[in-house]
């Protein structure tokens, strides 16, 4: 038990160089002593803390941090003190965004971090990215400032803090097993939302006509048939303006996922997205990953963060395929785009 002050189970901090200076983000899981009530003994508490700050000369505005523990935003104002733009605390060490402990690649046995606190990479090469004011994190063409140099503290002694598995969409399915980690859905559908088929439309009544007058117009039959065929073909929904970064590094994929944008036609209620390996610009083999989403028609942006998919996307060529439909059982023609993953 603590008699006063604070003690850390784990702490990690990253500084990122951005235009105009340096920003920093701190993650801590700690215990502390709170003053006792009415002069009684001190209370022992635990909590998680995320703190964001940066140089006072940086441009004012909103900064977005993409980290292994989720995305965080903080706004720098003209009077913001250094290293204290924003501070968030949870009420318990086992609740909050910190759902696992990173380990320094230079940590000695029995410790999470290096004893001298020198920045280093982690054993899983965790990275922090920063989008500065005016940069849209949803734009795949924007390259944020990044750093994989962590200052980590903590020792593997005593009873460990047991943290829950990461579950961004809070649907009870860990992100490592969730095919749609940012959209809540049942386990029976791989963690993705269930796309319901549209209600059956009433069938038109058939009326028998006993007296029919037929007028034959030369050449009209072929045109009429073409009209019917054209109507049938146009009823198939197809994705247009499918785009993504044509070359993307493995590090950037691990950091921000696979991002794509597209335009979905009117009537779209389901979109199936698949990723294949490519050979000579054509998809090959079985899909590495498939997910079904339920977006609205119009411009649609999607980010694939599935851990299994990101592990499979190594250096090489791939095809992203998207089919749209009025339901998951009636998907239209596939639209495809190739991309290359670099080291």
TORKOL-703992 format. One record per residue: y, z, x of N, C-alpha, C in turn. Coordinates in pm, whole numbers, plus 50000, padded with zeros to 5 digits. Example, Ala and Ser with C-alpha at 12.3 -4.5 7.8 and 13.67 -1.06 7.14 Angstrom:
2
494315078051319495505078051230496705078051320 497755070851285498945071451367500035078751290 
//
This chain:
343
498805000050084500005000050000501255000050087 502314993650039503554993150113504395005450084 505095010250185506035021150162507445015950140 507775004550199509064998150175508984983750226 510014975950196510104962350248509174952650181 508884941550252508054930750201506934927650299 505834922450247504734917750330504234904650271 503914895050359503564881650315502064879050331 501444874650220500074869550232500104855850300 501104847850259501244834250316502674829550299 503164822250397504484816350387504514803050459 505204793350403505344780250466506724774650442 507314768350543508664762750531508714749250601 509534740250545509704726950603511184723650603 511664718150716513004712850725512914697550733 513774690850656513764676150650515154671050685 515224661950781516494655850818516854644850718 518024646150657518534636250562519914631850611 520444620850558521784616550601522814627650578 523454631850685524494642050675524054656050715 522764658150744522324671550783520854673950759 520504686650732519114690750715518974699050589 517904696350512517574704650396516274711950425 516034722850353514824730750378514274736150248 512954738350247512284744450132511294754750185 511284766550122510444777750165509484781350052 508214783550087507214788149991506644801350042 506634811549956506124824649998505274830849887 504164836949927503354845449839503364859149904 503934868949836504204881449905504064893649815 504044905049880504084918049812505364924949854 505864933649767507114940649798507114954049727 508074962249764508244975349703509514975449620 509374979249493510534980449405510864995149388 512154998649377512515012849360511845018849236 511355031149247510725037849135511725041849028 511235043448909512105047448798512395062348803 513655065848778514085079948768513675088048891 513775081749008513495088849131512025090549162 511145083949084509705085149107509265076649224 507925076149248507405068349360507715053449342 507805046549454508115032249452506985024349385 507355013249322506385004449256505994993149351 504684990349355504194979249435504124966749346 504764955949390504764943549311504334931949399 503954920949336503644908549408504254896949332 504534886149404505164874649340505094862549432 505404850749374505604838549450507084835249450 507554829049559508964825449569509084811449628 509934803249566510304790149619511814790049635 512264787149757513714787649785514114774649854 515244768949809515724756149860517154757849910 517464751250020518804751650074519034740350172 520174740950241520504730450337521874732550396 522244723750487523534724850554524684723950455 525744731450481526884731850390527634718650384 527524710250489528254697550492527554685950423 526374688350364525654677550296526374673450168 526164660950122526784656449996526364665349879 527274667849787526944675549668526144667149571 525354673749486524544666649387523124671849386 522274664949309520884669249291519974663349398 519164672149458518154668249556516774670749493 515854661349512514494662649460513514663849576 512654674049570511664676649674510274673649616 509514664949683508134661949645507234668849746 506434678549700505684687249791504234688149747 503364693949830501974696149788501844705749670 502924712949636502874722649527503654717749405 503974705049400504694699449287506084694949327 506834689949228508194685149251509204695949214 510264696949293511314706849270512674700049284 513634704449204514994699349215515954710949239 517014708149312518054718049336519374710649349 520424716449294521744710249297522634717549397 523184709849491524124715549587525544713949532 526284724849526527674724649484528574726949605 529874725349583530814726749694530764740549757 530444750849676530414764549728529004769849751 528004761049752526614765649773526444770949914 525864783149929525634788550064524464781550131 524444781550261523344775450336522034782350300 521004774150278519644778950250519524786950122 520474785850029520334793249904520924785149788 520494772549774520934764649659520204769049533 518924771749548518114775349432516994784549477 516634794049389515574803649422514794806749295 513474804549300512624806949185511544816949224 511264826449134510234836449161509334837949038 508044839549062507084842248955506824857148949 506184861348841505964875648824504684880848883 503924872448953502634876849005502254867549119 501534872649220501164864549336500204853349301 499434854949192498434844849156498934835249050 500204836149011500754826648916501984820148978 502164807248951503264799949011502784786849070 503664779549134503304766249183502404766249306 502364777049382501574777349505500114780149469 499324769349463497944770649417496924769549530 497374768349654496474768849769497314772049892 496644776249998497324779750122497094768850225 498154763550284498044753850392497784761050524 497094754350615496794760150745497344751250854 498054757150950498614749451061497494743751147 497714731551197496704725351284496614732351419 497584740951450497554748351576497274763151556 496854767051434496624781351406495384786451479 495474798251538494274804251598493314809051490 492094811951531491084816551436491554829351368 491424829951235491814841751161493234841651110 493974830551133495354829751090495614816351019 496584816450928497034804150864498024796550950 498814804051031499854797651110499784801551256 500544794051335500644796651477501464809551498 501054817551594501694830551614503174829251651 503574818451722504974817251762505824810451656 505224806351545505974800551435506504786651461 506044780051566506534766551597506074756651490 506934747351447506534737451346505394728851396 504484725751306503344717151340502834710751212 501934701251226501274695451110500264705351055 499784702850932498734711050872497404703850885 496334710950857495014705050871494784693350775 495544692650665495414681350573496654672350578 497494674050683498694665950703499594665850579 499834677650523500704678750405502124674650441 502804668050348504134662450372505094666650262 506364668050297507434670450200508404658650208 508754652950092509714642050083510944646850009 512094641350044513364645449981514134632949936 514494632949808515374622649753516774628649742 517774622249801519124627349803519884622749678 521074628349651521814624549530522004609449518 521714604149399521824589749375520534582249392 519524588249456518224581649472517324585249355 516694575249296515804577349181514374578849231 513754590649217512374592449264511374583249196 511714577949076510784569249005510844554849055 511804551549141511934537849193511014536249313 509964527849302509014526549414509624519849537 510794513749524511404506949639512224516349726 512494528349677513274538049755512344545749849 512704546149975511914553550075512624566750104 512044578150066512714591050087512594595750231 513384605750267513234612450395512024621650387 511224622450494509994630250491509834638450618 508974648550607508584656350725507204662450699 506374662750803505074669450793504984681250890 506144686050934506204697251029506454710250952 505444718850947505484731450872505554743350967 506344753350931506314766450997505564775750902 504374780150943503484787550854503184801350912 503134811450824502764824950864501664829950772 500894839450820499844845350737498574847450816 497874858250787496624861350855495514863150753 494304859450790493134860750703492554874750718 493254884650662492784898450670492854904550532 492004914750509492004921650380491464912750270 491714917150147491254909550032492144897350012 491574885150007492414873149992492994872349852 494134865549841494724862549711493984850549653 493364852249538492604841249476493554833449385 493824821149423494754812749348493994803349256 494544800349139493864791049047493934776949100 493004768149059493064754149102494284747249041 494814737349113495994730149065495684723048934 496614724148838496454717848707497844714548653 498394703148698499784699748668500034698848518 499114692348443499374690348300498884701948214 498334712348277497934724748208496944722148093 495994712848115495004710248012493664717048040 493654725748142492444733148174491484725848266 491844713648309490994705748398491694704748533 491094709648642491754709048773492124694748809 493244693148881493714679748917492674671948996 491844678849075490844671949156489784665149070 489624669648944488624663748855489264656848736 490594656048734491334650548620491724636148647 491244626648564491604612648581493054609848543 493674618748465495084617348426495784630748452 496044633948580496534647448612497904650748554 498684640648513500014643448458500064642348307 498914639248242498844637948097497704646748046 497984655647952496954664747902495934657247817 494674660847834493604654747756492334662947768 491364660747679490134668747681489204664847795 488324674047830487354671447936486414660047899 486144658547768485244647747723485804633947752 487124632947778487744620047808488304619947950 487694627948038488114628148178489484634048202 489974642048106491304647848121492424638748076 492104627148017493114617647969493274619047818 494464615747766494654616147620493694606647549 493244610647433492364602247354493214592247276 492904579547295493634568947226492874565647098 493494568446985492854566046856493004551446815 491934546146759491994532546707492884532246583 493634521446563494504520746445493694520746316 494294526346211493624526846082493344512646032 492174510545973491854497045923492844492645817 493264479945826494204474445730493454469545606 494064471045488493404466045367493224450945372 492054446445328491744432245329492404425445209 492944413545231493574406345118492524402545013 492924403144887492024399444778491844384244775 490614380344746490284366044738490394361544593 491174351144572491344345844436490784331744432 489924329344336489294316244320490194307144236 490514295444291491344285544222490424274344172 490404272344042489484262243985490094248343984 491404247343977492054234243977492854232744105 492474223344189493124221544318493624207344330 494864205944369495444192844395495624191644544 495034181644606495094179744750495914167344783 496894168844871497694157544917497454155945065 496984144345108496664141745247497864135545315 498344141845421499464136745500498884132145633 499014119445668498434114345794498954122145915 498024125845999498384132646124498674147446109 498764152645987499134166645969498004176146003 496764171645989495624180546012495574186046153 495784177346252495724181846392496814191846422 498034188846368499144198046394498884211546332 498314211346208498014224146142497004232146219 495964225246272494954232446349495564238446475 496444230746541497074236046661497904248346628 498564248146512499354259646473498504272046456 497344270346391496444281746372495934287046505 495544277946596495044282246726496144289146805 497354283846799498444290046872498724304046821 498624306146689498844319346632497804329246679 496544324546686495454333246732495654337246877 496044327346960496214330247102497354339847125 498444338247046499604346847069499354361147025 498294363246942498024376846896497424385447006 496914379347116496354386947227497494392847309 497464405847333498534412347407498314410847556 499374407847630499274406247774500454412847843 500174419847951501194426548030501984416248110 503314418148120504154409348201504954417748300 505544410848397506404417048499505704428648570 504414427248597503674437548670504124437548816 504534449048866505034449749003504724463349064 504584463449197504454475549278504784471949421 504854481949507505104479349649503914471549706 504174459649760503074451249807502444456449935 503154464550011502604471150129502994485850122 502034494750136502304508950126501374516250222 501904526150292501124533350391500244544050325 499194547950396498314558550347499104571550330 500004574350425500804586550415501664586650290 502304575350259503154574650140502334575750013 501124570050013500244571449896499894586049872 499504593049977499134607149962500334615249910 501534610849949502734618349915503174616149771 503284603549729503884600649600502974593349503 501714590549542500804583649452501064568649451 500274561549371500424547049357501294544249236 502474538449260503444536349154503504521549116 503594518848986503694505048937504584504948815 505164493348787505944491548666505524478548599 505744477548469505304465848392506044465548260 505944454548190506504453548056505354451247958 505234460147859504154459547762504644452847634 503854443747576504294436447457504314445247334 505034440547231505064447647104503654449047048 503374460446990502054462946934501144470747027 501574472947152500734479947248500584494647210 499344499147204499044513247182498114518847289 497564509947370496674514447477496834505047597 496734510547715496784502647838495714507947932 494864499147979493804503048073494194498148212 494244507448308494664504548444493484506748537 493184496748619492044497548711492474493148850 491804498648951492054495049090490754490349152 490784478549217489594472749281489904469849428 488874469049507489014463249640489234448249624 489924442149722490224427849714489624420549833 489224408149806488744399349912489314385449885 490044380249983490704367249967491604366949844 492264378249819493204378949708492574380949571 491244382349563490544384149436489844397749434 489764403749315489094416649305487604414849332 486974425249383485554424449415484894437849387 483644437449345482894449649320483344456849195 482844469149179483204477549065484554484149090 485204488248984486514494548994486414507749071 487344509949163487424522749234487924533749142 488714529649042489334539448952489774532248825 489584538748711490034533248583490574544648497 491694542248432492274551948340492864544748221 492814550848104493404545147984494564553947939 495724547847923496924555047882497334550247743 498234557647680498724554047547500254552847551 500784542547618502224541047631502834533547513 504164533047510504874525147412505174511347468 505474501947378505844488547420507164489047495 507394479047580508624478347659508344481447805 509394484847879509244488048020508444500948037 507394500448120506514511948139506294513948288 506544526048335506294529548475505184539848480 504284538248576503134547148586502944551048732 502524563448755502194568348889500764573848886 499894568148968498504572548976498394582549091 498084595149057497974605749157496564611449165 495574604749106494224609849106493734611949250 493284623949280492894627349417491744618649467 490764615849380489634607649420490084593549455 490984587849374491494574449403492234574149536 493124583849559493934583749680493064585049805 491944592249793491024593149908490354579849936 490114571849831489444558949849490364548049901 491684549649881492624539249922492934540650071 492094534550151492304534250296492934520750332 493164518550461493784506050504492944494150456 493584484550389492884472850337493634466750220 492994456950155493604449850042492984454249911 493814455149805493364459949676494024451949563 493444453049444493984446549325494224457249218 495434457249160495734465649044495644456648920 494824460648823494604452648702495014460948581 495754454548489496204461448368495894452648246 495324458848143495084452348014495754460647906 496424453947813497094460747702496434456547571 496494465447473495914462247343496414471547235 496034468247112496414476847000495544489346993 494444489147066493594500847082492784498847209 492094509447252491284508147374490074499247352 489744496247227488604487547196489014473047180 490314470147183490774456247165491854453247267 491444451847393492364449247502492514434347526 493714430247566494004416147586493654411447726 494224399947761493964393747891494504402348004 493774402548116494164410948229495324404748306 496234413248351497274409448447496954416648577 497074409448688496664415248817497744413248921 497744422249020498634421149135497924427049256 498054420649369497424425549492498414433849573 497874443449650498704451349739497884455249862 498564458949967497914462250093498254476450133 497244484150171497444497650221497384497050373 498394502550440498454502750585498224516950637 497954517750763497714530950824499024538650838 
//
